[in-house]
Amino acid sequence: MAQTERRHSPHHSCRELRRELNEAQRDTLGELERYGWELKFVRHPLFQPLVPVLYDPDRRGYAILEEDGTLNEHPPFVIRPH
């Protein structure tokens, strides 16, 4: 049985994604962008806060931004590479 892709429109602009973040997350993202980090996508789990996913090209790794703006480099779920 073929598995269908559940991701929606993978090419959101960074500006669109930023609008979904709270102030603490935007502040942290701004600082991390100076070091090459990129906001890749935002997960929208049902009945839970959104989960911004960042990518560090130097280490080729993903992390999430918590609601308080802290960076979590060990998210509680697997992030599949695009």
Secondary structure, 3 states (H helix, E strand, C coil): CCCCCCCCCCCCCHHHHHCCCCHHHHHHHHHHHCCCCEEEEEECCCCCCCEEEEEECCCCEEEEECCCCCEECCCCCCCCCC
